[in-house]
Amino acid sequence: MELRHLRYFTAVVESKGYREASRRLHVAQPSISEAVSDLEHELGLKLFSRANRTARLTPEGEIFYADAVRILQEAETAIVTAKRAAQGKVGRLSIGFIGSATLSFLPDLIRRYKLEYPNVKLILQDLYPVESDKAFDTGAIDIAITRALSLERSRNFQSRVLLRDPLVAVLPRSRKLKSNKIRLADLASERFVLFHRSGAPGVFDTIVGACRAQGFSPRVENEQNSMQTILSLVEAEEGVAIVPASTSNLRSNGVQFVRLMPDDLYLDLIAAWPVGEPSIVLRTFLEFLDSNAEAIRRKAELCVASIARKMR
């Protein structure tokens, strides 16, 4: 039995005869008659009662017609779904991301992606860098928006830089400053609250390395696994912090973000995915990221500009 047999059969029913079905399908009437006869022979029953030269459904033909219509509809749906899958419009995509680093652009990015690809099921996971590494190893995520990978990890991943996130100082709002910038060396005597190294070694090492380049080793007395907690501890005057500028999007009423001197200290935010041919869904998401790259950078720049305005 072929789908052609079912199409011819249902056309005869819906056209109320072979002649009209032939006209509707642009198929010779003998070919339709032969296809229906073959179908009846294969089923071992009569679908039409041909009394008075009319094609009326038998009781069993009526039942078979309902199922034939359903099968043809499901076949059409399967074809459409397959075509959409080939275009990356159907499937599943799991994305790991750093919540505090992506707050300026990710909500709007995901909202617009879902409008364009409503049949892609998204699984979103807020993961700091080491958690993303583990999620990749277990296959739990397809792509991560994270910090720069270690040299060892980068051998097995492809990546692209989404934005450069300047490092800024965080001080209690009660601290009076004469300028909207501060030298990193001026913080040498301070206690530091930093994001814990076990969760983001690249971030921790970059900050500590920058301090050492300015002639001091930071006195790290508190390591936390949440940027929001770091801001809360600075607000409580438990120390100062060095964080990416994107952190200023979090609740921060009791702290002030201050640009650092030198002003060439950055942490890259990247999109990373395993080496190899990406799935169709992942490839379309990467293309979507590319088309929105400039908007992502602009929103990051607005975040930095906002810090400068708050210090005026």
N, C-alpha and C positions, 0 to 999 in steps of 0.2 A: 504494500500500500504506500502510495506517495502522496505528498501534500497536493499535488496536481489533481489526484482523484477526488480529494475532499473539496477542493475549490470548484471543480466542475459540478460535483453533486450539489453543493450548497447554492451554486449559481442557478441550477435548474429549479431548485425549490423556491428561491427568492424571485426568480424571473417567471415562475409559474409555467414553465415549459422549456423544451429544448431549443425551439426556434429563437426565443427571446434571449436565452442564455448564450446562444451562439453569437447573436448580435452584440450582447453586452461584453463578452470575453474576446470578441474578434477571433474566434476559433470555429473551424468548420463543424457543422452540426453532427456529422458522422463521428468525428473524433470525440465529441462530448458523449454521444450515445455509447461509443465503445468503452470510454473510461468508466462510465457509470455501470455498464454491464460487467466489466472486469472487477469493479468494486463489489458488486453483488455476488459475483462468483467467488471472490476471495472470502467474503463474509459468510457465504452459504445461506443467504436469505434475500428476499425481495425487499427493496427499499421503496419501490413505486408500484402502485396498482395501475396498470395501463388500460383499464377498461375505458371504452369510448374514446380511445386515442388521447387521453389526457394523462398527465404525470402527477398522480396524487400519492402522497406519502402513505405507506402502510403504517400501522401502529408502531412496528419496530423501526420503521424508517424515521418516524417522528422523534423517537428516542435517540437514534443515531445522529439525526440532524443537529440536535442540541449539543451533543458531544463534539460533532465535527466543527461546529461554529466555535466552541471553546478551544479546541485544539488549534484551529487556524489563528485565533486571537493570541494564544500563547506563543505560537511560532513567530508571529509578527512582533510581539513584545520581546522575544528572545533575540530577534534580528536587530531591533532598535537598541536593546541593551548592549549587545556585542559591539555595535558601531560606536556607541557612546563610550564603552570601555576602551576601545581602540583610540579614542580621542582624549583619554584621561578624565572623562567626565563621570565615571562610575568607579567605585572602589573604596579603598580604605587607606588612610594616611595617618601615621602616628608621629607627632611632632613634640620633641622635647625643647624647652625654652627656659631662659632665666627670667623669672617674673619681674624682678626689679630693673633689669637692663632693657626690657622690651616694652615697658608700660607705655612709653610715648607713642609707639606705632603698632604694636601687635594687635590690640583689640580691633582697631579699624581695619587692619590688613586681613584678619581672619573673617571679619564681617563681610568685606567685599569679596573675598575668595568664595565664601559660602553662597553669595548671591550669584556668582558666575558658575560655580560647580556645586549645585545643591544636592547632588546625588553622591558626592564623595563624603564618606563618614570620617570625620576628624576625631582623633584622640589626642588631647592636649595634656602635656605633663610638665609641671613646673619642676625643673631639675637644675641643681647647681652642677658645675662641670664634671666632677667625679661621678655623680649619679648618672649623667648622660653617658659617660664612658661605659658604665655597667649596663645601662639600658641598651646601648648598641651591641654589647657583647652577648646579651640574651635575646636580641632581636625584638626588643620591646618598642623601639622607636625606629623610624625610617630616616629621620633628619633631625638635627638639633640646631637651635640658634643659641650659641654658646660662646665662650671665650676661646682664644687661640689654643690649638691643640699642642701637646708636647711633641718634640721631634719624633719620638718613638711612635706615638699614636698617629701622627700625620702621614706616616708611610702607608697606612691602610685606609686613608680617607681623602676624599676630595673636599675642597672648601672654597668659599669666596667671602671676602670681607664685606659686611653690610654697612658698617660705620666704625669710625674711630671715636672712642669714648674718652674724653679728657679726664684725668684724675684731678679731684678737687679735695680741699680740706673741709672737714666738718668740725665746727666748734660750737660750744653752747651759745645761745643767743645772748646770754648775759655778758659774754666777753666783748669788750669794747675794742674796735679796730679802727685804725686811722686810714686804712686803704681797703679797696675791694679786692686786693691781692695780698698774698703772704708768701714769703720765702719758705721753702721746705726746711731750710736750715734753722729757721726761727722756731721750729717745733721740736728741736733736739732734746729739750728738757721735759717735754710733755710725756704723759702716759698715753699709750695708744690702745685703741679698741679696733681690732681688725677682723675681717672675715676669716674663719678658721682655715688653716693651710690644708688640712686633710680633705676639705670639700672643694677648694679651688686653689691648688698649689701655684698655678701660674699667676693668679691675682696677688696672692700673698708675697710671692718671690719678687714680683715686679715692684711692689710698694717698698719692701725691705731693701731691694737693690737700689731704688731711687734714693732712699735715705742714706745709704752707705756712700753713694756717689757724691752726696753733699757733706760727707765727713762725719756721719754719726750712725750708730745702730739704734733703731727705735726700741724704746722700752715697751714691749708688747705685754700688757698685763691682763688682757681679756681678749679671747677669741670666740666669736659667735658664728652660728650657722644661718643667720638671717640679717639682711641689711636693715630691715625695720628695727630689729632689736639693737643693732649698732647705733642707729639714730637715737633710740630711746636712752641708751646708756650715755651717749654724749650729752643729751638733754639733761640727764641726771648728774652731769659734771663728773662722770667716772673716767673721763679721758677725752682725747681728740681722735679723729679718724681720718683716713685717706680712703676715698671711695670713688667709683666712676661717677661722672656728672649725671648720668641717667638716674642715679639713686635719688636725686632731688625730686623726682616725681612721687615719691612715697610721702606719707604723713611726716611733716617736719616742722611743725610750728615752733618748737622750742630750740631749734638749732639754726645755724647759718652756714651756707655753703660758700666757700671762698676759693677763687682761682689761685692756683699754685704758681710760683716762680721757681725754677724755669717752667715755661708753659708748654713744654714739648713732651709731657708725660701722658701717654695714652694707653688704653686697653682696647684692643680690637674686639668687636663683636662680629662673629662669623656665622655663616650657615655651613654645616658639615654633614656629609653623608658618606656611606661606605664606597670604596673603590669598586668599579664595575659598572655594568649597564644598569641604570636606574629603571625602576618600573615606569609604566606610562603615566601613572598618577603622580609619582615623584617628579618625573620630567616636566609635566605641566605645572606643578607647583614651583619648580625652579624657574621656569619661564615667567610665571606670575611674579616671583620675587624680582627677577630682572626688570620687568616692566614697572615695578614699584620702587626700584632702588633709589631713584632720586627723591621720591617722597619720603622714604625712610630717613635718608640723610638730612633732608630739610627739617624734619621733626626733631632729630637729634640736635641740630644746630639751634633750633628754637629753645631747646632745653638749656643749652649752655648760655644763650643770650638771656634767658630768664634769670639765671644765677647772677649775671652781671647787673641786671636791673634791680634785683633785690638788695644789692649792696650799695646802691646809690643813696 
